[in-house]
């Protein structure tokens, strides 16, 4: 099987799209011995380190481009993220693949808010099947398979209209999670009853507004001085120097920069503090009680749905800077063992970490 992924990552786009594509590529390679190629546009802050590993996936680079046709710019809400007009991007993608002596792919997988049916129809002669990964339901698709791994009640009806004829995979049952997030089915998380809770602070692969430092400032208070805190940030974080200094001067805080063992850190934590995105489902798969708030517009609906499902507590982002707001939420959740146990159980029942296996099975069935 030959599969090409069209996906980008940067400080503004974030790394979640790339992360879930890498998860799917590894699962395809492991189960179906698929050869997977990544077509990505050169961007500032592209996390090239994500490709260092035993899989050694090939990257085909689309060059930076400042040219965006007036007709296309703004046609989609996130058109600018593509770095070129959709037709130009599609032509460049096909040309790159042809340069690798590829006549026909089995699959093109596109995980990009700047791609819709216009791009998909343009590249369709290059592939047998197409797969769109989306979570906005705001544009048309011309694909065979579509995945939205979030909790959204009206999404199925919306996607039936937006992607006619596509097989639709909906909900966190199909969430594409990194290795280490699949636990023993039905095994409850052990809820800590001690005087302290281990805290995990992480806002994913993009934190342009530096929520990490704002939250850490609120957590560095006498009331939480006995609570161990693990802080996770990506390489190149805008405040890496000040965060390093703050963590070095706090006895209870450890800074982790792009750690390879995020699942291990999550398993060790008692309470997580973070945002939306794919990490919602990683925390759910491990049953980790969470305090969260959106750091991007596309996270609002997801976090509201997750809060309604009881898998996390939604915080007021406008109050994070208040001296006692976040620390009081942490202390309240720490002191309520029954609530943490209920939150953990709801989270584990929402996502089991086996989504990649299910998606690969659907791709295999479609291709036979």
Secondary structure, 3 states (H helix, E strand, C coil): CEEEEEECCECCCECHHHHHHHHHHHHHHHHHCCEEEEEEECCCCCCHHHHCCCCCCEEEEECCCCCCCCCCCCCCCCHHHHCCCHHHHHHHHHHHHHHCCCCCEEEEEEECCCCCHHHHHHHHHHEEEEEEECCCCCCCCCCCEEEECCCCCCHHHHHHHHCCCCEEEECHHHCCCCCCCCCCCCCCCCCCCCCCCCEEEECCCCCCCCHHHHHHHHHCCHHHCCCCEEEEECCCCCCHHHHHHHHHCCCCEEEEECCCCHHHHHHHCCEEEECCCCHHHHHHHCCCCEEECCCCHHHHHHHHHHHHCCCCEECCHHHCCCCCHHHHHHHHHHHCHHHHHHHHHHHHHHCCCCHHHHHHHHHHHHCC
